Amino acid sequence: MKTNIVLLAAKSVGAGLATIALAGVGVGIGIIFAGYLLAFARNPNAKKDLFGIVILGFALTEAMALFALMMAFLLLFT
């Protein structure tokens, strides 16, 4: 009985720590698009070159969010 409570507490703490990464991902996406807007404001002719790089950075950052969320769910429900 006591081990079940300790295991549930450990799972909850682990899932909470895994979701901290989601805050970092939000900051990262904000920095990516802020940099894009700054670069576009300085050189509007480079829009096509910049947009591909921004979308790649966004996709990789969002993938990290999905991995962190998946780890949190795995910790909670297994």
KENU-592872 format. One record per atom (N, C-alpha, C): residue in one letter; chain; atom name; z negated, x negated, y. Coordinates in nm, 2 decimals, padded with zeros to 4 digits, always signed. Example, Ala and Ser with C-alpha at 12.3 -4.5 7.8 and 13.67 -1.06 7.14 Angstrom:
2
<"A", "A", "N", <-00.78, -01.32, -00.57>>
<"A", "A", "CA", <-00.78, -01.23, -00.45>>
<"A", "A", "C", <-00.78, -01.32, -00.33>>
<"S", "A", "N", <-00.71, -01.28, -00.22>>
<"S", "A", "CA", <-00.71, -01.37, -00.11>>
<"S", "A", "C", <-00.79, -01.29, +00.00>>
This chain:
78
<"M", "A", "N", <+00.00, -00.08, -00.12>>
<"M", "A", "CA", <+00.00, +00.00, +00.00>>
<"M", "A", "C", <+00.00, -00.09, +00.13>>
<"K", "A", "N", <-00.09, -00.19, +00.13>>
<"K", "A", "CA", <-00.10, -00.27, +00.25>>
<"K", "A", "C", <+00.03, -00.36, +00.26>>
<"T", "A", "N", <+00.09, -00.40, +00.15>>
<"T", "A", "CA", <+00.21, -00.48, +00.16>>
<"T", "A", "C", <+00.33, -00.40, +00.22>>
<"N", "A", "N", <+00.33, -00.27, +00.19>>
<"N", "A", "CA", <+00.44, -00.18, +00.24>>
<"N", "A", "C", <+00.43, -00.17, +00.39>>
<"I", "A", "N", <+00.31, -00.17, +00.45>>
<"I", "A", "CA", <+00.29, -00.16, +00.59>>
<"I", "A", "C", <+00.33, -00.29, +00.66>>
<"V", "A", "N", <+00.29, -00.40, +00.60>>
<"V", "A", "CA", <+00.32, -00.53, +00.65>>
<"V", "A", "C", <+00.47, -00.55, +00.64>>
<"L", "A", "N", <+00.54, -00.51, +00.54>>
<"L", "A", "CA", <+00.68, -00.52, +00.52>>
<"L", "A", "C", <+00.75, -00.44, +00.63>>
<"L", "A", "N", <+00.71, -00.32, +00.65>>
<"L", "A", "CA", <+00.77, -00.23, +00.75>>
<"L", "A", "C", <+00.75, -00.29, +00.89>>
<"A", "A", "N", <+00.63, -00.34, +00.92>>
<"A", "A", "CA", <+00.61, -00.41, +01.05>>
<"A", "A", "C", <+00.70, -00.53, +01.07>>
<"A", "A", "N", <+00.72, -00.61, +00.96>>
<"A", "A", "CA", <+00.80, -00.73, +00.97>>
<"A", "A", "C", <+00.95, -00.69, +00.99>>
<"K", "A", "N", <+00.99, -00.58, +00.93>>
<"K", "A", "CA", <+01.13, -00.53, +00.94>>
<"K", "A", "C", <+01.15, -00.48, +01.09>>
<"S", "A", "N", <+01.05, -00.41, +01.14>>
<"S", "A", "CA", <+01.06, -00.36, +01.27>>
<"S", "A", "C", <+01.07, -00.47, +01.38>>
<"V", "A", "N", <+00.98, -00.57, +01.36>>
<"V", "A", "CA", <+00.98, -00.68, +01.45>>
<"V", "A", "C", <+01.11, -00.76, +01.44>>
<"G", "A", "N", <+01.16, -00.78, +01.32>>
<"G", "A", "CA", <+01.29, -00.85, +01.31>>
<"G", "A", "C", <+01.41, -00.78, +01.37>>
<"A", "A", "N", <+01.41, -00.64, +01.35>>
<"A", "A", "CA", <+01.52, -00.56, +01.41>>
<"A", "A", "C", <+01.51, -00.57, +01.56>>
<"G", "A", "N", <+01.39, -00.56, +01.61>>
<"G", "A", "CA", <+01.37, -00.57, +01.76>>
<"G", "A", "C", <+01.42, -00.70, +01.81>>
<"L", "A", "N", <+01.39, -00.81, +01.74>>
<"L", "A", "CA", <+01.43, -00.94, +01.79>>
<"L", "A", "C", <+01.58, -00.96, +01.78>>
<"A", "A", "N", <+01.64, -00.89, +01.68>>
<"A", "A", "CA", <+01.79, -00.90, +01.66>>
<"A", "A", "C", <+01.86, -00.82, +01.78>>
<"T", "A", "N", <+01.79, -00.72, +01.83>>
<"T", "A", "CA", <+01.86, -00.64, +01.93>>
<"T", "A", "C", <+01.84, -00.71, +02.07>>
<"I", "A", "N", <+01.76, -00.81, +02.08>>
<"I", "A", "CA", <+01.75, -00.89, +02.21>>
<"I", "A", "C", <+01.89, -00.95, +02.24>>
<"A", "A", "N", <+01.97, -00.98, +02.14>>
<"A", "A", "CA", <+02.10, -01.04, +02.16>>
<"A", "A", "C", <+02.19, -00.94, +02.23>>
<"L", "A", "N", <+02.16, -00.81, +02.23>>
<"L", "A", "CA", <+02.25, -00.72, +02.30>>
<"L", "A", "C", <+02.24, -00.73, +02.45>>
<"A", "A", "N", <+02.12, -00.77, +02.49>>
<"A", "A", "CA", <+02.10, -00.79, +02.64>>
<"A", "A", "C", <+02.19, -00.91, +02.68>>
<"G", "A", "N", <+02.19, -01.02, +02.60>>
<"G", "A", "CA", <+02.27, -01.13, +02.63>>
<"G", "A", "C", <+02.42, -01.10, +02.63>>
<"V", "A", "N", <+02.46, -01.02, +02.54>>
<"V", "A", "CA", <+02.60, -00.98, +02.54>>
<"V", "A", "C", <+02.64, -00.90, +02.66>>
<"G", "A", "N", <+02.55, -00.81, +02.71>>
<"G", "A", "CA", <+02.58, -00.74, +02.83>>
<"G", "A", "C", <+02.59, -00.83, +02.95>>
<"V", "A", "N", <+02.51, -00.93, +02.96>>
<"V", "A", "CA", <+02.52, -01.03, +03.07>>
<"V", "A", "C", <+02.64, -01.11, +03.05>>
<"G", "A", "N", <+02.68, -01.15, +02.93>>
<"G", "A", "CA", <+02.80, -01.23, +02.91>>
<"G", "A", "C", <+02.93, -01.15, +02.95>>
<"I", "A", "N", <+02.93, -01.02, +02.91>>
<"I", "A", "CA", <+03.05, -00.94, +02.95>>
<"I", "A", "C", <+03.06, -00.93, +03.10>>
<"G", "A", "N", <+02.94, -00.91, +03.17>>
<"G", "A", "CA", <+02.94, -00.91, +03.31>>
<"G", "A", "C", <+02.99, -01.04, +03.38>>
<"I", "A", "N", <+02.95, -01.15, +03.32>>
<"I", "A", "CA", <+03.00, -01.28, +03.37>>
<"I", "A", "C", <+03.15, -01.30, +03.35>>
<"I", "A", "N", <+03.20, -01.25, +03.24>>
<"I", "A", "CA", <+03.34, -01.27, +03.21>>
<"I", "A", "C", <+03.42, -01.19, +03.31>>
<"F", "A", "N", <+03.39, -01.06, +03.33>>
<"F", "A", "CA", <+03.47, -00.98, +03.42>>
<"F", "A", "C", <+03.44, -01.02, +03.57>>
<"A", "A", "N", <+03.33, -01.07, +03.60>>
<"A", "A", "CA", <+03.30, -01.12, +03.74>>
<"A", "A", "C", <+03.39, -01.24, +03.77>>
<"G", "A", "N", <+03.40, -01.33, +03.67>>
<"G", "A", "CA", <+03.49, -01.45, +03.68>>
<"G", "A", "C", <+03.63, -01.41, +03.69>>
<"Y", "A", "N", <+03.67, -01.31, +03.61>>
<"Y", "A", "CA", <+03.81, -01.26, +03.62>>
<"Y", "A", "C", <+03.84, -01.21, +03.76>>
<"L", "A", "N", <+03.75, -01.12, +03.81>>
<"L", "A", "CA", <+03.78, -01.07, +03.94>>
<"L", "A", "C", <+03.78, -01.18, +04.05>>
<"L", "A", "N", <+03.70, -01.28, +04.04>>
<"L", "A", "CA", <+03.70, -01.39, +04.13>>
<"L", "A", "C", <+03.82, -01.47, +04.12>>
<"A", "A", "N", <+03.87, -01.50, +04.00>>
<"A", "A", "CA", <+03.99, -01.57, +03.98>>
<"A", "A", "C", <+04.11, -01.49, +04.03>>
<"F", "A", "N", <+04.11, -01.36, +04.00>>
<"F", "A", "CA", <+04.22, -01.28, +04.04>>
<"F", "A", "C", <+04.23, -01.27, +04.20>>
<"A", "A", "N", <+04.11, -01.26, +04.26>>
<"A", "A", "CA", <+04.11, -01.26, +04.41>>
<"A", "A", "C", <+04.17, -01.38, +04.47>>
<"R", "A", "N", <+04.14, -01.50, +04.40>>
<"R", "A", "CA", <+04.19, -01.62, +04.46>>
<"R", "A", "C", <+04.34, -01.64, +04.43>>
<"N", "A", "N", <+04.39, -01.60, +04.32>>
<"N", "A", "CA", <+04.53, -01.62, +04.28>>
<"N", "A", "C", <+04.58, -01.50, +04.21>>
<"P", "A", "N", <+04.63, -01.40, +04.28>>
<"P", "A", "CA", <+04.68, -01.28, +04.22>>
<"P", "A", "C", <+04.80, -01.30, +04.13>>
<"N", "A", "N", <+04.88, -01.41, +04.15>>
<"N", "A", "CA", <+05.00, -01.43, +04.07>>
<"N", "A", "C", <+04.96, -01.47, +03.93>>
<"A", "A", "N", <+04.84, -01.51, +03.90>>
<"A", "A", "CA", <+04.80, -01.56, +03.77>>
<"A", "A", "C", <+04.74, -01.44, +03.68>>
<"K", "A", "N", <+04.77, -01.32, +03.72>>
<"K", "A", "CA", <+04.71, -01.20, +03.66>>
<"K", "A", "C", <+04.74, -01.20, +03.51>>
<"K", "A", "N", <+04.86, -01.22, +03.47>>
<"K", "A", "CA", <+04.90, -01.21, +03.33>>
<"K", "A", "C", <+04.84, -01.32, +03.25>>
<"D", "A", "N", <+04.83, -01.44, +03.30>>
<"D", "A", "CA", <+04.77, -01.55, +03.23>>
<"D", "A", "C", <+04.61, -01.53, +03.21>>
<"L", "A", "N", <+04.55, -01.48, +03.32>>
<"L", "A", "CA", <+04.41, -01.46, +03.31>>
<"L", "A", "C", <+04.37, -01.34, +03.22>>
<"F", "A", "N", <+04.45, -01.24, +03.22>>
<"F", "A", "CA", <+04.41, -01.11, +03.15>>
<"F", "A", "C", <+04.40, -01.14, +03.00>>
<"G", "A", "N", <+04.49, -01.22, +02.94>>
<"G", "A", "CA", <+04.48, -01.25, +02.80>>
<"G", "A", "C", <+04.35, -01.32, +02.76>>
<"I", "A", "N", <+04.32, -01.42, +02.85>>
<"I", "A", "CA", <+04.20, -01.50, +02.82>>
<"I", "A", "C", <+04.07, -01.41, +02.84>>
<"V", "A", "N", <+04.07, -01.32, +02.94>>
<"V", "A", "CA", <+03.96, -01.23, +02.96>>
<"V", "A", "C", <+03.94, -01.14, +02.84>>
<"I", "A", "N", <+04.05, -01.08, +02.79>>
<"I", "A", "CA", <+04.04, -00.99, +02.68>>
<"I", "A", "C", <+03.99, -01.06, +02.55>>
<"L", "A", "N", <+04.03, -01.19, +02.53>>
<"L", "A", "CA", <+03.98, -01.27, +02.42>>
<"L", "A", "C", <+03.83, -01.29, +02.43>>
<"G", "A", "N", <+03.79, -01.33, +02.55>>
<"G", "A", "CA", <+03.65, -01.35, +02.58>>
<"G", "A", "C", <+03.57, -01.23, +02.56>>
<"F", "A", "N", <+03.62, -01.11, +02.60>>
<"F", "A", "CA", <+03.55, -00.99, +02.58>>
<"F", "A", "C", <+03.54, -00.95, +02.44>>
<"A", "A", "N", <+03.65, -00.97, +02.36>>
<"A", "A", "CA", <+03.64, -00.94, +02.22>>
<"A", "A", "C", <+03.54, -01.02, +02.14>>
<"L", "A", "N", <+03.54, -01.15, +02.17>>
<"L", "A", "CA", <+03.45, -01.24, +02.10>>
<"L", "A", "C", <+03.30, -01.21, +02.14>>
<"T", "A", "N", <+03.28, -01.18, +02.27>>
<"T", "A", "CA", <+03.14, -01.14, +02.31>>
<"T", "A", "C", <+03.10, -01.01, +02.24>>
<"E", "A", "N", <+03.19, -00.91, +02.24>>
<"E", "A", "CA", <+03.16, -00.78, +02.18>>
<"E", "A", "C", <+03.14, -00.80, +02.03>>
<"A", "A", "N", <+03.21, -00.89, +01.97>>
<"A", "A", "CA", <+03.19, -00.91, +01.82>>
<"A", "A", "C", <+03.05, -00.96, +01.80>>
<"M", "A", "N", <+03.00, -01.05, +01.89>>
<"M", "A", "CA", <+02.86, -01.10, +01.87>>
<"M", "A", "C", <+02.76, -00.98, +01.88>>
<"A", "A", "N", <+02.79, -00.88, +01.97>>
<"A", "A", "CA", <+02.70, -00.77, +01.98>>
<"A", "A", "C", <+02.71, -00.68, +01.85>>
<"L", "A", "N", <+02.82, -00.67, +01.79>>
<"L", "A", "CA", <+02.83, -00.59, +01.67>>
<"L", "A", "C", <+02.76, -00.67, +01.55>>
<"F", "A", "N", <+02.77, -00.80, +01.55>>
<"F", "A", "CA", <+02.70, -00.87, +01.45>>
<"F", "A", "C", <+02.54, -00.86, +01.46>>
<"A", "A", "N", <+02.50, -00.86, +01.59>>
<"A", "A", "CA", <+02.35, -00.85, +01.61>>
<"A", "A", "C", <+02.31, -00.71, +01.57>>
<"L", "A", "N", <+02.38, -00.61, +01.61>>
<"L", "A", "CA", <+02.35, -00.47, +01.57>>
<"L", "A", "C", <+02.35, -00.45, +01.42>>
<"M", "A", "N", <+02.45, -00.52, +01.35>>
<"M", "A", "CA", <+02.46, -00.51, +01.21>>
<"M", "A", "C", <+02.33, -00.57, +01.14>>
<"M", "A", "N", <+02.29, -00.69, +01.20>>
<"M", "A", "CA", <+02.17, -00.75, +01.14>>
<"M", "A", "C", <+02.05, -00.67, +01.16>>
<"A", "A", "N", <+02.04, -00.60, +01.28>>
<"A", "A", "CA", <+01.92, -00.51, +01.30>>
<"A", "A", "C", <+01.92, -00.40, +01.20>>
<"F", "A", "N", <+02.03, -00.34, +01.18>>
<"F", "A", "CA", <+02.04, -00.23, +01.08>>
<"F", "A", "C", <+02.01, -00.27, +00.94>>
<"L", "A", "N", <+02.06, -00.39, +00.91>>
<"L", "A", "CA", <+02.04, -00.45, +00.77>>
<"L", "A", "C", <+01.89, -00.47, +00.75>>
<"L", "A", "N", <+01.82, -00.52, +00.86>>
<"L", "A", "CA", <+01.68, -00.55, +00.85>>
<"L", "A", "C", <+01.60, -00.42, +00.83>>
<"L", "A", "N", <+01.64, -00.31, +00.90>>
<"L", "A", "CA", <+01.57, -00.19, +00.90>>
<"L", "A", "C", <+01.59, -00.11, +00.77>>
<"F", "A", "N", <+01.71, -00.11, +00.72>>
<"F", "A", "CA", <+01.74, -00.01, +00.61>>
<"F", "A", "C", <+01.76, -00.08, +00.48>>
<"T", "A", "N", <+01.73, -00.20, +00.46>>
<"T", "A", "CA", <+01.73, -00.26, +00.33>>
<"T", "A", "C", <+01.60, -00.31, +00.28>>
